[in-house]
Amino acid sequence: MSQAAEREALRHLVPPPDEAAAPIDWHRMATSWGREFPPDYRHFVDVYGAGSIQGYLVIQQPEYKDAEPASPYGGMLLETRNAEHSWAQENKSPELAHTHPVLITWGVTAGSDLLCWDASRTDPATWPLLVRNRDDNLWRRHDCGMVAFLVRLLRRDFAECPLGDTALWGRPSSLFLREAEQKRLWAQGVNPWEGKR
């Protein structure tokens, strides 16, 4: 499936917000990290922004590596450090044994799964995904991009659910909300994921 087809499939599975996302200085971001970010992630963040799918999978806001983390509770910088620590301590699937990836975390789940790129290749469009499933504390590789991974997860196209919880597994219609919208709804006494007070 082409990247355009993957993006369109994701739009049907997870409609983007109506309002435009805050712009990201991708050139500065690349300078800060010493590498470009994958084009599918850049497009996702430009259209959707950072936020959460069904209150379960958080898509990380890109943060400049040479700055302080935006939050002491999470975010791309802190979650990347968490991933590096986890990588050093936990088991890997056989194809990952004796590998030394450059990890960048783009997503985390409510169940503490970590979704990362192995950013060691020159071309970010070819970065594989490394997913740490919290249930078995095992790292596995998926040779696809971030958007393709989300589409396959939501369509149940993997042999088994790659995450520790099946909250998004085979879910044909999901809600994406940016953090500010989630906070606004909670402040009004509305559960943003159920639409109920």
NUDOMI-999271 format. One record per residue (C-alpha): residue number from 1; residue in one letter; y, x, z. Coordinates in nm, 2 decimals, decimal comma. Each point is the difference from the previous one (the first is absolute). Layout:
+-----+--------+--------+--------+--------+
! num ! residu !      y !      x !      z !
+-----+--------+--------+--------+--------+
! NUM !      a !      Y !      X !      Z !
...
+-----+--------+--------+--------+--------+
END
This chain:
+-----+--------+--------+--------+--------+
! num ! residu !      y !      x !      z !
+-----+--------+--------+--------+--------+
!   1 !      m !   0,00 !   0,00 !   0,00 !
!   2 !      s !   0,34 !   0,14 !  -0,09 !
!   3 !      q !   0,27 !   0,04 !   0,27 !
!   4 !      a !   0,20 !  -0,29 !  -0,16 !
!   5 !      a !  -0,31 !  -0,22 !   0,02 !
!   6 !      e !  -0,06 !   0,11 !   0,36 !
!   7 !      r !   0,36 !  -0,08 !   0,10 !
!   8 !      e !  -0,02 !  -0,34 !  -0,16 !
!   9 !      a !  -0,33 !  -0,08 !   0,17 !
!  10 !      l !   0,15 !   0,10 !   0,34 !
!  11 !      r !   0,30 !  -0,23 !  -0,07 !
!  12 !      h !  -0,24 !  -0,29 !  -0,03 !
!  13 !      l !  -0,19 !   0,09 !   0,31 !
!  14 !      v !   0,30 !   0,09 !   0,21 !
!  15 !      p !   0,33 !  -0,14 !  -0,14 !
!  16 !      p !   0,30 !   0,24 !   0,07 !
!  17 !      p !   0,30 !  -0,11 !   0,19 !
!  18 !      d !   0,28 !  -0,18 !  -0,19 !
!  19 !      e !   0,27 !   0,25 !   0,11 !
!  20 !      a !   0,01 !   0,35 !  -0,13 !
!  21 !      a !  -0,12 !   0,28 !   0,22 !
!  22 !      a !   0,24 !   0,26 !   0,14 !
!  23 !      p !   0,03 !   0,29 !  -0,25 !
!  24 !      i !  -0,18 !   0,32 !   0,08 !
!  25 !      d !   0,13 !   0,34 !  -0,11 !
!  26 !      w !  -0,33 !   0,11 !  -0,15 !
!  27 !      h !   0,15 !   0,34 !  -0,11 !
!  28 !      r !   0,10 !   0,08 !   0,35 !
!  29 !      m !  -0,34 !  -0,13 !   0,13 !
!  30 !      a !  -0,18 !   0,24 !  -0,24 !
!  31 !      t !   0,21 !   0,29 !   0,10 !
!  32 !      s !  -0,06 !  -0,08 !   0,37 !
!  33 !      w !  -0,38 !  -0,01 !  -0,04 !
!  34 !      g !  -0,02 !   0,27 !  -0,27 !
!  35 !      r !  -0,17 !  -0,24 !  -0,24 !
!  36 !      e !   0,06 !  -0,32 !  -0,19 !
!  37 !      f !  -0,16 !  -0,32 !   0,14 !
!  38 !      p !  -0,25 !  -0,20 !  -0,22 !
!  39 !      p !   0,16 !  -0,23 !  -0,25 !
!  40 !      d !  -0,19 !  -0,31 !   0,11 !
!  41 !      y !   0,12 !   0,05 !   0,36 !
!  42 !      r !   0,36 !   0,06 !  -0,11 !
!  43 !      h !  -0,01 !  -0,32 !  -0,21 !
!  44 !      f !  -0,15 !  -0,19 !   0,29 !
!  45 !      v !   0,27 !   0,11 !   0,24 !
!  46 !      d !   0,27 !  -0,06 !  -0,26 !
!  47 !      v !  -0,12 !  -0,36 !  -0,05 !
!  48 !      y !  -0,15 !  -0,10 !   0,34 !
!  49 !      g !   0,16 !   0,25 !   0,24 !
!  50 !      a !  -0,19 !   0,11 !   0,31 !
!  51 !      g !  -0,16 !  -0,28 !   0,21 !
!  52 !      s !  -0,33 !  -0,17 !   0,08 !
!  53 !      i !  -0,27 !  -0,19 !  -0,19 !
!  54 !      q !  -0,11 !  -0,29 !   0,22 !
!  55 !      g !   0,11 !   0,18 !   0,31 !
!  56 !      y !  -0,30 !   0,23 !  -0,04 !
!  57 !      l !   0,07 !   0,28 !  -0,25 !
!  58 !      v !   0,33 !   0,17 !   0,04 !
!  59 !      i !   0,14 !   0,18 !  -0,30 !
!  60 !      q !   0,20 !   0,29 !   0,14 !
!  61 !      q !   0,37 !   0,05 !  -0,07 !
!  62 !      p !   0,04 !   0,34 !  -0,17 !
!  63 !      e !   0,18 !   0,24 !   0,23 !
!  64 !      y !   0,16 !   0,34 !  -0,07 !
!  65 !      k !  -0,22 !   0,27 !   0,14 !
!  66 !      d !   0,30 !   0,21 !   0,11 !
!  67 !      a !   0,13 !  -0,28 !   0,22 !
!  68 !      e !  -0,09 !  -0,15 !   0,33 !
!  69 !      p !  -0,26 !  -0,28 !  -0,02 !
!  70 !      a !   0,16 !  -0,34 !  -0,04 !
!  71 !      s !  -0,22 !  -0,14 !   0,28 !
!  72 !      p !  -0,18 !   0,14 !   0,30 !
!  73 !      y !  -0,27 !  -0,25 !  -0,05 !
!  74 !      g !  -0,10 !   0,06 !  -0,36 !
!  75 !      g !   0,13 !   0,07 !  -0,35 !
!  76 !      m !  -0,10 !   0,24 !  -0,27 !
!  77 !      l !   0,08 !   0,32 !   0,19 !
!  78 !      l !  -0,18 !  -0,09 !   0,33 !
!  79 !      e !  -0,29 !  -0,17 !  -0,18 !
!  80 !      t !  -0,05 !   0,31 !  -0,22 !
!  81 !      r !  -0,02 !   0,21 !   0,32 !
!  82 !      n !  -0,25 !  -0,25 !   0,14 !
!  83 !      a !  -0,20 !   0,03 !  -0,32 !
!  84 !      e !   0,00 !   0,38 !   0,02 !
!  85 !      h !  -0,12 !  -0,01 !   0,36 !
!  86 !      s !  -0,27 !  -0,25 !  -0,08 !
!  87 !      w !  -0,11 !   0,20 !  -0,31 !
!  88 !      a !  -0,05 !   0,31 !   0,22 !
!  89 !      q !  -0,21 !  -0,20 !   0,26 !
!  90 !      e !  -0,20 !  -0,26 !  -0,19 !
!  91 !      n !  -0,29 !  -0,03 !  -0,24 !
!  92 !      k !   0,03 !   0,00 !  -0,37 !
!  93 !      s !  -0,22 !  -0,14 !  -0,28 !
!  94 !      p !  -0,21 !   0,26 !  -0,18 !
!  95 !      e !   0,25 !   0,04 !  -0,29 !
!  96 !      l !   0,27 !   0,09 !   0,24 !
!  97 !      a !  -0,19 !   0,26 !   0,20 !
!  98 !      h !   0,17 !   0,34 !   0,00 !
!  99 !      t !   0,31 !  -0,13 !  -0,18 !
! 100 !      h !   0,36 !   0,07 !   0,12 !
! 101 !      p !   0,22 !  -0,28 !  -0,13 !
! 102 !      v !   0,38 !  -0,02 !   0,03 !
! 103 !      l !   0,03 !  -0,34 !   0,17 !
! 104 !      i !   0,28 !  -0,25 !  -0,03 !
! 105 !      t !  -0,05 !  -0,34 !   0,16 !
! 106 !      w !   0,12 !  -0,30 !  -0,20 !
! 107 !      g !  -0,16 !  -0,28 !   0,20 !
! 108 !      v !  -0,15 !  -0,09 !   0,34 !
! 109 !      t !  -0,18 !  -0,31 !   0,12 !
! 110 !      a !   0,01 !  -0,20 !   0,32 !
! 111 !      g !  -0,34 !   0,14 !   0,06 !
! 112 !      s !   0,12 !   0,36 !  -0,01 !
! 113 !      d !  -0,14 !   0,08 !  -0,34 !
! 114 !      l !   0,20 !   0,27 !  -0,19 !
! 115 !      l !   0,06 !  -0,01 !  -0,37 !
! 116 !      c !   0,11 !   0,34 !  -0,14 !
! 117 !      w !   0,04 !   0,19 !  -0,32 !
! 118 !      d !  -0,15 !   0,34 !  -0,05 !
! 119 !      a !   0,32 !   0,15 !  -0,14 !
! 120 !      s !  -0,15 !   0,34 !  -0,09 !
! 121 !      r !   0,00 !  -0,06 !  -0,37 !
! 122 !      t !   0,31 !   0,07 !  -0,21 !
! 123 !      d !   0,01 !  -0,34 !  -0,17 !
! 124 !      p !   0,06 !  -0,27 !   0,26 !
! 125 !      a !  -0,14 !  -0,26 !  -0,24 !
! 126 !      t !  -0,34 !   0,16 !   0,05 !
! 127 !      w !   0,00 !   0,02 !   0,38 !
! 128 !      p !  -0,32 !  -0,16 !   0,15 !
! 129 !      l !   0,02 !  -0,22 !   0,30 !
! 130 !      l !  -0,15 !   0,10 !   0,33 !
! 131 !      v !  -0,07 !  -0,28 !   0,23 !
! 132 !      r !  -0,10 !   0,04 !   0,37 !
! 133 !      n !  -0,19 !  -0,30 !   0,11 !
! 134 !      r !   0,06 !  -0,04 !   0,37 !
! 135 !      d !  -0,33 !  -0,19 !   0,06 !
! 136 !      d !  -0,22 !   0,29 !  -0,08 !
! 137 !      n !   0,27 !   0,28 !   0,02 !
! 138 !      l !  -0,10 !   0,12 !  -0,34 !
! 139 !      w !   0,22 !   0,12 !  -0,29 !
! 140 !      r !  -0,09 !  -0,11 !  -0,35 !
! 141 !      r !   0,16 !   0,07 !  -0,34 !
! 142 !      h !   0,09 !  -0,26 !  -0,26 !
! 143 !      d !   0,09 !   0,13 !  -0,34 !
! 144 !      c !   0,27 !  -0,25 !  -0,08 !
! 145 !      g !   0,37 !  -0,05 !   0,07 !
! 146 !      m !   0,16 !  -0,20 !   0,28 !
! 147 !      v !   0,06 !  -0,32 !  -0,21 !
! 148 !      a !  -0,35 !   0,01 !  -0,15 !
! 149 !      f !  -0,14 !   0,04 !   0,35 !
! 150 !      l !   0,19 !  -0,31 !   0,12 !
! 151 !      v !  -0,11 !  -0,20 !  -0,30 !
! 152 !      r !  -0,37 !   0,10 !   0,05 !
! 153 !      l !   0,02 !  -0,07 !   0,37 !
! 154 !      l !   0,15 !  -0,35 !  -0,05 !
! 155 !      r !  -0,24 !  -0,08 !  -0,28 !
! 156 !      r !  -0,30 !   0,14 !   0,19 !
! 157 !      d !  -0,08 !   0,24 !  -0,27 !
! 158 !      f !  -0,13 !   0,28 !   0,22 !
! 159 !      a !  -0,37 !   0,02 !   0,08 !
! 160 !      e !   0,10 !  -0,06 !   0,37 !
! 161 !      c !   0,33 !  -0,05 !   0,18 !
! 162 !      p !   0,17 !   0,34 !   0,03 !
! 163 !      l !   0,19 !  -0,11 !   0,31 !
! 164 !      g !  -0,11 !  -0,06 !   0,35 !
! 165 !      d !   0,08 !  -0,37 !  -0,02 !
! 166 !      t !  -0,05 !  -0,26 !  -0,27 !
! 167 !      a !   0,35 !  -0,16 !   0,04 !
! 168 !      l !   0,09 !   0,07 !  -0,36 !
! 169 !      w !  -0,35 !   0,04 !  -0,15 !
! 170 !      g !  -0,03 !  -0,25 !  -0,29 !
! 171 !      r !   0,33 !  -0,17 !   0,09 !
! 172 !      p !   0,14 !  -0,14 !  -0,33 !
! 173 !      s !   0,34 !  -0,10 !   0,14 !
! 174 !      s !   0,18 !   0,21 !   0,26 !
! 175 !      l !   0,35 !   0,01 !   0,14 !
! 176 !      f !   0,22 !   0,31 !   0,00 !
! 177 !      l !   0,30 !   0,02 !   0,24 !
! 178 !      r !   0,24 !   0,28 !   0,06 !
! 179 !      e !   0,05 !   0,10 !   0,36 !
! 180 !      a !   0,35 !  -0,15 !   0,03 !
! 181 !      e !  -0,13 !  -0,34 !  -0,12 !
! 182 !      q !  -0,28 !   0,01 !   0,25 !
! 183 !      k !   0,24 !   0,07 !   0,28 !
! 184 !      r !   0,24 !  -0,28 !  -0,12 !
! 185 !      l !  -0,28 !  -0,26 !   0,00 !
! 186 !      w !  -0,14 !   0,11 !   0,34 !
! 187 !      a !   0,36 !  -0,02 !   0,14 !
! 188 !      q !   0,01 !  -0,36 !  -0,12 !
! 189 !      g !  -0,33 !  -0,07 !   0,18 !
! 190 !      v !  -0,20 !  -0,02 !  -0,32 !
! 191 !      n !  -0,33 !   0,19 !  -0,05 !
! 192 !      p !   0,07 !   0,16 !  -0,34 !
! 193 !      w !  -0,37 !   0,00 !  -0,09 !
! 194 !      e !  -0,07 !  -0,36 !   0,09 !
! 195 !      g !   0,34 !  -0,16 !  -0,05 !
! 196 !      k !  -0,03 !  -0,17 !   0,34 !
! 197 !      r !   0,21 !   0,00 !   0,31 !
+-----+--------+--------+--------+--------+
END
